[in-house]
Amino acid sequence: MDRFEMPRVQPKERPQESAQFTGPESRDDVILFVRKYRPRTNSTFDDVMGTLVFDGDGDGGRELKLKLNDLVVYQHGELHVMPARMFMPAADDNGD
């Protein structure tokens, strides 16, 4: 069973950037997003399991494995995978 390592995200703190993996239609966008921060990473897509996996990029980076609806977030200089249910958007600041 995969363990989820909780990223250093405080409640109501927005990631600097994120991309959501919603299936084959978002695969290319998520790959471009991850490669923005890990240029040498390789990715594999498993259509049967519905997962997108990025290797550790040879620089000691962790493997990233995204399941449907997971978010890959850039926070504090690192990429993290967060299940969609763990993402807490920031409070509405405009006072409406």
LOZA-839093 format. One line per 10 residues: number of its first residue (from 1); their letters; for each residue x, y, z of C-alpha. Coordinates in Angstrom, 2 decimals. Layout:
BEGIN
NUM	a	X Y Z; ...
***
This chain:
BEGIN
1	mdrfemprvq	0.00 0.00 0.00; 1.36 3.42 -0.94; 1.96 5.79 1.93; 1.13 9.43 1.43; 3.88 11.73 2.61; 2.18 14.92 3.71; 3.84 17.90 2.05; 4.61 20.98 4.08; 1.38 22.72 3.20; -0.35 24.74 5.87
11	pkerpqesaq	-4.15 24.86 6.01; -5.53 27.37 3.55; -2.11 27.83 1.95; -2.18 27.64 -1.83; 0.56 25.88 -3.74; 2.62 28.17 -5.94; 1.52 26.16 -8.97; -0.37 22.95 -9.54; -1.72 20.70 -12.25; -4.44 18.10 -11.91
21	ftgpesrddv	-4.30 14.69 -13.55; -7.81 13.97 -14.80; -6.90 11.22 -17.26; -5.50 10.90 -20.77; -6.77 14.34 -21.77; -4.59 16.05 -19.14; -1.53 13.81 -19.51; 0.46 16.15 -21.78; -0.25 19.22 -19.62; 0.82 17.43 -16.44
31	ilfvrkyrpr	3.99 16.11 -18.13; 4.91 19.65 -19.25; 4.25 20.97 -15.75; 6.48 18.35 -14.06; 9.24 18.82 -16.64; 9.23 22.54 -15.90; 10.67 21.70 -12.47; 12.34 18.35 -13.30; 13.64 18.68 -16.85; 15.33 15.26 -16.98
41	tnstfddvmg	12.45 13.18 -15.61; 10.83 10.41 -17.64; 7.15 9.60 -17.51; 5.05 6.51 -18.14; 1.30 6.33 -18.48; -0.57 3.16 -17.58; -3.93 3.30 -19.33; -5.23 0.21 -17.54; -4.42 1.47 -14.04; -5.08 5.11 -14.91
51	tlvfdgdgdg	-1.78 6.28 -13.44; 0.95 8.63 -14.58; 4.39 7.92 -13.08; 7.51 10.09 -13.15; 10.87 8.56 -12.28; 13.23 10.05 -9.72; 15.08 11.98 -12.49; 18.52 10.73 -11.46; 19.13 13.68 -9.13; 17.82 12.02 -6.00
61	grelklklnd	14.26 13.17 -6.62; 11.38 10.99 -5.48; 9.20 9.07 -7.86; 5.86 10.79 -8.42; 2.82 8.60 -9.03; -0.43 10.33 -9.94; -3.77 8.57 -9.85; -6.93 10.02 -11.35; -7.79 13.46 -9.93; -4.53 13.78 -7.98
71	lvvyqhgelh	-2.76 17.12 -8.02; 0.94 17.60 -8.56; 1.89 20.78 -6.73; 5.01 22.91 -6.62; 5.45 24.09 -3.06; 8.56 25.23 -1.17; 10.85 24.35 -4.08; 9.64 20.75 -4.44; 7.01 18.79 -6.34; 4.48 16.84 -4.30
81	vmparmfmpa	1.52 14.64 -5.19; -1.63 15.41 -3.28; -4.92 13.56 -3.52; -7.62 15.99 -4.61; -9.39 15.62 -1.25; -6.28 16.94 0.53; -6.13 20.21 -1.40; -7.51 23.07 0.63; -7.92 26.24 -1.43; -7.12 29.55 0.20
91	addngd	-9.88 31.52 1.86; -11.61 34.06 -0.34; -9.76 37.32 0.25; -12.06 39.70 -1.62; -14.65 40.01 1.19; -17.64 38.92 -0.94
***
